[in-house]
Amino acid sequence: MSERYSAFINAGAVVLLSPDMTEQERQDVLHSTLFAQLVADKKYPHPDNADKWYESYQGVLKDNWLQKVTAWQNFTIAENSSFTVADWVRSQWEQSVPQDLSVPAMRALDSVARLSGDSAAIELLRKNVLKVNEGDSLETISGCKVRLLVVLAQRGPTLNSVYLEFESAGDIAANPLRQLFSSDNVKSDVVLKRWQADLSNALYRPVRERIIKKLGDKAAQNILAVSACAREASLPGPGARYE
C-alpha cells in the first residue's frame, strides 16, 4: 500500500495504524486494546453477555483514554440489503473521520477483508469473534453470536472504534469482514457502537510497564501483523515483533 497503513489482528479486533504514528504510540494502541479485550473476556466469557462485555472493554480503556465521542444505534436489516461488515464500518468512518484518513484506512481494511478464511490472521480473528469450538469448520460456522471491533488509530494517539454485534441466522463468512448483512443471514438487529478517544500520557505512562507485564506471552499469541496490508507491520520496539 502506498499509504503504508499497518494492519493487525488484535484478538477480536482489526486494528489499523496510520503511518505517521510513533513507535511508542503503536505499542500503546496495540497493548491497551488487547488488555481491555482480555479483561472483558475474563469477566464476561459467555456470548449472551455481549453488552456487559463491551461495557467492561470500554471501561478498561477509559482508565487511560479520554472519551471524545460515543454513539450507539440498533439497525434492522432490510430484506434487499447487500452490505457487508466492512461496508458498515466504511459508512461510519465516512461520517466521523476526515476523508484523507478514512480513504486509505478503508483500503487497508478492504485488503484484510480479501484474505482467505484459512490465513493465520483470519483464523485468529474468527477464533475470537465467533468463539469457534474445537472441531468446528474454519470455513463456515452456523447460528452463532458475533461481536467484532475495528479500530483506526492515528497519531496522538487517537482511536476511532466501530463495534458490531449481531446473531447469525445461518453460515458465517469464512472472513467475518465479508459477512453479508441480509435478512437471510442475520436474525437479530445489528448493534453498532462508535467510540473516539485520545490517549492520556499522564494516565497511561504510570501503568504502561504493568500492562505489558500482565499481557506477557498473550501479546505474541493474540497480535498478528497482516502482511497483505503492510509488508513491515511488525510492532516496533525491542523484542516486540509480531508476525
C-alpha positions as YAML, in Angstrom:
chain: A
units: angstrom
residues:
- id: 1
  name: MET
  ca: [0.00, 0.00, 0.00]
- id: 2
  name: SER
  ca: [1.31, 3.43, -0.89]
- id: 3
  name: GLU
  ca: [-0.10, 4.93, 2.32]
- id: 4
  name: ARG
  ca: [1.70, 2.19, 4.30]
- id: 5
  name: TYR
  ca: [-1.11, 1.73, 6.81]
- id: 6
  name: SER
  ca: [-0.27, -1.13, 9.16]
- id: 7
  name: ALA
  ca: [-2.99, -3.70, 9.81]
- id: 8
  name: PHE
  ca: [-3.09, -6.08, 12.77]
- id: 9
  name: ILE
  ca: [-5.44, -8.71, 14.04]
- id: 10
  name: ASN
  ca: [-5.64, -8.00, 17.75]
- id: 11
  name: ALA
  ca: [-7.68, -10.85, 19.30]
- id: 12
  name: GLY
  ca: [-11.25, -9.95, 18.25]
- id: 13
  name: ALA
  ca: [-10.33, -6.63, 16.67]
- id: 14
  name: VAL
  ca: [-8.89, -5.40, 13.40]
- id: 15
  name: VAL
  ca: [-6.52, -2.55, 14.23]
- id: 16
  name: LEU
  ca: [-5.26, -0.13, 11.57]
- id: 17
  name: LEU
  ca: [-2.33, 2.16, 12.40]
- id: 18
  name: SER
  ca: [-1.62, 5.32, 10.44]
- id: 19
  name: PRO
  ca: [1.93, 5.57, 9.06]
- id: 20
  name: ASP
  ca: [2.84, 8.76, 10.93]
- id: 21
  name: MET
  ca: [2.44, 7.23, 14.39]
- id: 22
  name: THR
  ca: [5.49, 6.93, 16.61]
- id: 23
  name: GLU
  ca: [6.76, 3.54, 17.76]
- id: 24
  name: GLN
  ca: [5.53, 4.17, 21.30]
- id: 25
  name: GLU
  ca: [2.07, 5.16, 20.09]
- id: 26
  name: ARG
  ca: [1.76, 1.97, 18.06]
- id: 27
  name: GLN
  ca: [2.74, -0.17, 21.02]
- id: 28
  name: ASP
  ca: [0.36, 1.68, 23.33]
- id: 29
  name: VAL
  ca: [-2.62, 1.21, 21.00]
- id: 30
  name: LEU
  ca: [-1.99, -2.50, 20.42]
- id: 31
  name: HIS
  ca: [-1.27, -3.30, 24.05]
- id: 32
  name: SER
  ca: [-4.09, -1.27, 25.61]
- id: 33
  name: THR
  ca: [-6.78, -2.55, 23.21]
- id: 34
  name: LEU
  ca: [-5.67, -6.15, 23.74]
- id: 35
  name: PHE
  ca: [-5.55, -5.74, 27.52]
- id: 36
  name: ALA
  ca: [-9.09, -4.30, 27.54]
- id: 37
  name: GLN
  ca: [-10.40, -7.23, 25.49]
- id: 38
  name: LEU
  ca: [-8.76, -9.83, 27.71]
- id: 39
  name: VAL
  ca: [-10.15, -8.25, 30.88]
- id: 40
  name: ALA
  ca: [-13.65, -8.22, 29.35]
- id: 41
  name: ASP
  ca: [-13.24, -11.82, 28.14]
- id: 42
  name: LYS
  ca: [-12.38, -12.96, 31.65]
- id: 43
  name: LYS
  ca: [-15.33, -11.15, 33.24]
- id: 44
  name: TYR
  ca: [-17.94, -12.00, 30.60]
- id: 45
  name: PRO
  ca: [-16.90, -15.04, 28.56]
- id: 46
  name: HIS
  ca: [-20.43, -16.06, 27.55]
- id: 47
  name: PRO
  ca: [-21.73, -14.62, 24.22]
- id: 48
  name: ASP
  ca: [-25.07, -13.72, 25.85]
- id: 49
  name: ASN
  ca: [-23.26, -11.08, 27.92]
- id: 50
  name: ALA
  ca: [-22.23, -9.01, 24.89]
- id: 51
  name: ASP
  ca: [-23.50, -5.71, 26.32]
- id: 52
  name: LYS
  ca: [-21.64, -6.22, 29.58]
- id: 53
  name: TRP
  ca: [-18.56, -7.36, 27.66]
- id: 54
  name: TYR
  ca: [-18.43, -4.10, 25.69]
- id: 55
  name: GLU
  ca: [-19.04, -2.00, 28.81]
- id: 56
  name: SER
  ca: [-16.14, -3.76, 30.51]
- id: 57
  name: TYR
  ca: [-13.87, -3.37, 27.46]
- id: 58
  name: GLN
  ca: [-14.67, 0.32, 27.18]
- id: 59
  name: GLY
  ca: [-14.37, 0.82, 30.93]
- id: 60
  name: VAL
  ca: [-10.80, -0.50, 30.95]
- id: 61
  name: LEU
  ca: [-9.83, 1.85, 28.13]
- id: 62
  name: LYS
  ca: [-11.48, 4.81, 29.88]
- id: 63
  name: ASP
  ca: [-8.93, 4.45, 32.67]
- id: 64
  name: ASN
  ca: [-6.32, 5.86, 30.28]
- id: 65
  name: TRP
  ca: [-8.17, 7.10, 27.18]
- id: 66
  name: LEU
  ca: [-10.16, 10.36, 27.28]
- id: 67
  name: GLN
  ca: [-13.51, 9.92, 25.54]
- id: 68
  name: LYS
  ca: [-14.36, 12.41, 22.79]
- id: 69
  name: VAL
  ca: [-17.38, 10.86, 21.05]
- id: 70
  name: THR
  ca: [-19.65, 7.94, 21.80]
- id: 71
  name: ALA
  ca: [-22.64, 6.76, 19.76]
- id: 72
  name: TRP
  ca: [-24.94, 3.75, 19.86]
- id: 73
  name: GLN
  ca: [-27.51, 2.51, 17.34]
- id: 74
  name: ASN
  ca: [-29.63, -0.55, 16.57]
- id: 75
  name: PHE
  ca: [-30.30, -1.38, 12.93]
- id: 76
  name: THR
  ca: [-32.90, -3.69, 11.43]
- id: 77
  name: ILE
  ca: [-31.65, -5.45, 8.31]
- id: 78
  name: ALA
  ca: [-33.59, -4.63, 5.15]
- id: 79
  name: GLU
  ca: [-34.71, -7.57, 3.00]
- id: 80
  name: ASN
  ca: [-32.74, -6.41, -0.02]
- id: 81
  name: SER
  ca: [-29.60, -5.47, 1.93]
- id: 82
  name: SER
  ca: [-26.30, -6.37, 0.26]
- id: 83
  name: PHE
  ca: [-23.91, -4.65, 2.68]
- id: 84
  name: THR
  ca: [-21.04, -6.45, 4.38]
- id: 85
  name: VAL
  ca: [-19.44, -5.82, 7.76]
- id: 86
  name: ALA
  ca: [-16.65, -3.87, 6.02]
- id: 87
  name: ASP
  ca: [-19.27, -1.73, 4.23]
- id: 88
  name: TRP
  ca: [-20.89, -0.81, 7.53]
- id: 89
  name: VAL
  ca: [-17.55, 0.21, 9.02]
- id: 90
  name: ARG
  ca: [-16.87, 2.33, 5.93]
- id: 91
  name: SER
  ca: [-20.19, 4.14, 6.33]
- id: 92
  name: GLN
  ca: [-19.35, 5.02, 9.94]
- id: 93
  name: TRP
  ca: [-15.88, 6.33, 9.13]
- id: 94
  name: GLU
  ca: [-17.24, 8.41, 6.27]
- id: 95
  name: GLN
  ca: [-19.35, 10.24, 8.86]
- id: 96
  name: SER
  ca: [-16.76, 10.60, 11.60]
- id: 97
  name: VAL
  ca: [-13.25, 10.57, 10.11]
- id: 98
  name: PRO
  ca: [-11.76, 13.13, 7.68]
- id: 99
  name: GLN
  ca: [-11.60, 11.79, 4.12]
- id: 100
  name: ASP
  ca: [-7.81, 11.98, 3.88]
- id: 101
  name: LEU
  ca: [-7.68, 9.49, 6.77]
- id: 102
  name: SER
  ca: [-10.74, 7.34, 6.09]
- id: 103
  name: VAL
  ca: [-9.95, 6.59, 2.42]
- id: 104
  name: PRO
  ca: [-6.51, 4.98, 2.96]
- id: 105
  name: ALA
  ca: [-7.78, 3.28, 6.13]
- id: 106
  name: MET
  ca: [-10.64, 1.67, 4.21]
- id: 107
  name: ARG
  ca: [-8.20, 0.47, 1.56]
- id: 108
  name: ALA
  ca: [-6.27, -1.28, 4.33]
- id: 109
  name: LEU
  ca: [-9.47, -2.76, 5.75]
- id: 110
  name: ASP
  ca: [-10.53, -3.96, 2.29]
- id: 111
  name: SER
  ca: [-7.17, -5.73, 1.98]
- id: 112
  name: VAL
  ca: [-7.85, -7.56, 5.24]
- id: 113
  name: ALA
  ca: [-11.37, -8.40, 4.03]
- id: 114
  name: ARG
  ca: [-9.89, -10.05, 0.93]
- id: 115
  name: LEU
  ca: [-7.82, -12.51, 2.97]
- id: 116
  name: SER
  ca: [-8.95, -16.13, 2.80]
- id: 117
  name: GLY
  ca: [-10.54, -17.83, 5.77]
- id: 118
  name: ASP
  ca: [-7.60, -20.22, 6.19]
- id: 119
  name: SER
  ca: [-4.99, -17.46, 6.61]
- id: 120
  name: ALA
  ca: [-3.43, -17.32, 10.07]
- id: 121
  name: ALA
  ca: [-4.71, -13.77, 10.62]
- id: 122
  name: ILE
  ca: [-8.34, -14.59, 9.84]
- id: 123
  name: GLU
  ca: [-8.21, -17.83, 11.83]
- id: 124
  name: LEU
  ca: [-7.15, -15.76, 14.86]
- id: 125
  name: LEU
  ca: [-9.93, -13.23, 14.22]
- id: 126
  name: ARG
  ca: [-12.59, -15.93, 13.82]
- id: 127
  name: LYS
  ca: [-11.48, -17.68, 16.99]
- id: 128
  name: ASN
  ca: [-12.14, -14.52, 18.99]
- id: 129
  name: VAL
  ca: [-15.07, -13.05, 17.08]
- id: 130
  name: LEU
  ca: [-17.09, -16.26, 16.69]
- id: 131
  name: LYS
  ca: [-15.76, -18.22, 19.65]
- id: 132
  name: VAL
  ca: [-15.21, -21.23, 17.37]
- id: 133
  name: ASN
  ca: [-15.38, -24.51, 19.27]
- id: 134
  name: GLU
  ca: [-12.86, -27.27, 18.73]
- id: 135
  name: GLY
  ca: [-13.92, -29.39, 15.77]
- id: 136
  name: ASP
  ca: [-15.93, -26.65, 14.03]
- id: 137
  name: SER
  ca: [-15.12, -25.89, 10.41]
- id: 138
  name: LEU
  ca: [-12.95, -22.86, 9.74]
- id: 139
  name: GLU
  ca: [-14.84, -22.21, 6.53]
- id: 140
  name: THR
  ca: [-18.35, -21.80, 7.97]
- id: 141
  name: ILE
  ca: [-19.99, -21.82, 11.33]
- id: 142
  name: SER
  ca: [-23.76, -21.53, 11.64]
- id: 143
  name: GLY
  ca: [-26.14, -19.83, 14.04]
- id: 144
  name: CYS
  ca: [-23.88, -18.01, 16.50]
- id: 145
  name: LYS
  ca: [-23.44, -14.61, 18.08]
- id: 146
  name: VAL
  ca: [-20.79, -12.38, 16.58]
- id: 147
  name: ARG
  ca: [-19.01, -9.36, 18.00]
- id: 148
  name: LEU
  ca: [-16.29, -7.53, 16.10]
- id: 149
  name: LEU
  ca: [-14.18, -4.44, 16.71]
- id: 150
  name: VAL
  ca: [-12.49, -2.38, 14.02]
- id: 151
  name: VAL
  ca: [-10.11, 0.27, 15.33]
- id: 152
  name: LEU
  ca: [-8.48, 3.07, 13.36]
- id: 153
  name: ALA
  ca: [-5.61, 4.69, 15.26]
- id: 154
  name: GLN
  ca: [-3.97, 7.97, 14.32]
- id: 155
  name: ARG
  ca: [-1.10, 9.97, 15.70]
- id: 156
  name: GLY
  ca: [-1.74, 11.36, 19.16]
- id: 157
  name: PRO
  ca: [-2.71, 8.62, 19.53]
- id: 158
  name: THR
  ca: [-6.41, 8.88, 18.78]
- id: 159
  name: LEU
  ca: [-8.78, 5.92, 18.45]
- id: 160
  name: ASN
  ca: [-11.80, 5.70, 16.14]
- id: 161
  name: SER
  ca: [-13.50, 2.45, 17.09]
- id: 162
  name: VAL
  ca: [-16.50, 0.72, 15.50]
- id: 163
  name: TYR
  ca: [-18.11, -2.22, 17.32]
- id: 164
  name: LEU
  ca: [-20.64, -4.51, 15.63]
- id: 165
  name: GLU
  ca: [-22.71, -7.18, 17.34]
- id: 166
  name: PHE
  ca: [-25.33, -9.49, 15.82]
- id: 167
  name: GLU
  ca: [-26.71, -13.01, 15.81]
- id: 168
  name: SER
  ca: [-26.35, -15.03, 12.64]
- id: 169
  name: ALA
  ca: [-29.23, -16.99, 11.15]
- id: 170
  name: GLY
  ca: [-27.03, -19.23, 9.04]
- id: 171
  name: ASP
  ca: [-23.47, -19.68, 7.88]
- id: 172
  name: ILE
  ca: [-20.85, -17.09, 8.77]
- id: 173
  name: ALA
  ca: [-18.45, -15.98, 6.07]
- id: 174
  name: ALA
  ca: [-15.01, -17.54, 6.34]
- id: 175
  name: ASN
  ca: [-13.68, -13.99, 6.71]
- id: 176
  name: PRO
  ca: [-16.01, -12.16, 9.15]
- id: 177
  name: LEU
  ca: [-15.38, -8.84, 7.41]
- id: 178
  name: ARG
  ca: [-17.12, -10.27, 4.34]
- id: 179
  name: GLN
  ca: [-20.22, -11.32, 6.29]
- id: 180
  name: LEU
  ca: [-23.32, -10.22, 4.36]
- id: 181
  name: PHE
  ca: [-25.95, -8.35, 6.32]
- id: 182
  name: SER
  ca: [-29.16, -9.72, 4.84]
- id: 183
  name: SER
  ca: [-32.42, -10.88, 6.40]
- id: 184
  name: ASP
  ca: [-31.45, -14.45, 5.48]
- id: 185
  name: ASN
  ca: [-28.10, -14.27, 7.28]
- id: 186
  name: VAL
  ca: [-28.88, -12.17, 10.36]
- id: 187
  name: LYS
  ca: [-31.80, -12.92, 12.68]
- id: 188
  name: SER
  ca: [-31.33, -10.04, 15.10]
- id: 189
  name: ASP
  ca: [-30.89, -6.30, 14.91]
- id: 190
  name: VAL
  ca: [-27.32, -5.18, 14.37]
- id: 191
  name: VAL
  ca: [-25.92, -3.30, 17.35]
- id: 192
  name: LEU
  ca: [-23.42, -0.64, 16.32]
- id: 193
  name: LYS
  ca: [-21.32, 1.34, 18.77]
- id: 194
  name: ARG
  ca: [-18.86, 4.04, 17.80]
- id: 195
  name: TRP
  ca: [-16.21, 5.48, 20.13]
- id: 196
  name: GLN
  ca: [-13.50, 8.11, 19.75]
- id: 197
  name: ALA
  ca: [-10.87, 8.81, 22.37]
- id: 198
  name: ASP
  ca: [-7.41, 10.29, 22.91]
- id: 199
  name: LEU
  ca: [-4.75, 8.56, 24.99]
- id: 200
  name: SER
  ca: [-3.74, 10.46, 28.11]
- id: 201
  name: ASN
  ca: [0.00, 10.06, 28.53]
- id: 202
  name: ALA
  ca: [-0.29, 11.30, 32.09]
- id: 203
  name: LEU
  ca: [-2.66, 8.43, 32.92]
- id: 204
  name: TYR
  ca: [-1.10, 5.71, 30.78]
- id: 205
  name: ARG
  ca: [2.60, 6.27, 31.42]
- id: 206
  name: PRO
  ca: [2.49, 5.03, 35.05]
- id: 207
  name: VAL
  ca: [0.74, 1.78, 34.07]
- id: 208
  name: ARG
  ca: [2.43, 1.09, 30.71]
- id: 209
  name: GLU
  ca: [5.01, -1.40, 32.00]
- id: 210
  name: ARG
  ca: [2.46, -3.02, 34.31]
- id: 211
  name: ILE
  ca: [0.14, -3.73, 31.36]
- id: 212
  name: ILE
  ca: [2.99, -5.16, 29.31]
- id: 213
  name: LYS
  ca: [3.92, -7.43, 32.21]
- id: 214
  name: LYS
  ca: [0.33, -8.58, 32.69]
- id: 215
  name: LEU
  ca: [-0.02, -9.37, 28.99]
- id: 216
  name: GLY
  ca: [3.14, -11.49, 28.99]
- id: 217
  name: ASP
  ca: [3.11, -14.01, 26.14]
- id: 218
  name: LYS
  ca: [-0.57, -13.24, 25.42]
- id: 219
  name: ALA
  ca: [0.61, -10.33, 23.28]
- id: 220
  name: ALA
  ca: [2.51, -12.63, 20.91]
- id: 221
  name: GLN
  ca: [-0.41, -15.08, 20.89]
- id: 222
  name: ASN
  ca: [-3.10, -12.51, 20.08]
- id: 223
  name: ILE
  ca: [-1.45, -9.79, 17.99]
- id: 224
  name: LEU
  ca: [-0.69, -10.72, 14.40]
- id: 225
  name: ALA
  ca: [0.55, -8.41, 11.66]
- id: 226
  name: VAL
  ca: [-1.33, -8.67, 8.37]
- id: 227
  name: SER
  ca: [1.41, -8.73, 5.76]
- id: 228
  name: ALA
  ca: [-1.08, -8.31, 2.90]
- id: 229
  name: CYS
  ca: [-1.74, -4.79, 4.14]
- id: 230
  name: ALA
  ca: [1.70, -3.75, 5.29]
- id: 231
  name: ARG
  ca: [4.88, -5.58, 4.50]
- id: 232
  name: GLU
  ca: [6.54, -4.05, 7.55]
- id: 233
  name: ALA
  ca: [3.65, -4.13, 10.01]
- id: 234
  name: SER
  ca: [5.55, -5.58, 12.92]
- id: 235
  name: LEU
  ca: [5.07, -3.91, 16.27]
- id: 236
  name: PRO
  ca: [8.01, -1.57, 16.86]
- id: 237
  name: GLY
  ca: [10.30, -1.83, 19.82]
- id: 238
  name: PRO
  ca: [12.98, -4.23, 21.03]
- id: 239
  name: GLY
  ca: [11.70, -7.76, 21.34]
- id: 240
  name: ALA
  ca: [8.14, -6.75, 20.37]
- id: 241
  name: ARG
  ca: [7.84, -8.18, 16.87]
- id: 242
  name: TYR
  ca: [4.58, -9.95, 15.97]
- id: 243
  name: GLU
  ca: [4.49, -11.72, 12.61]
...
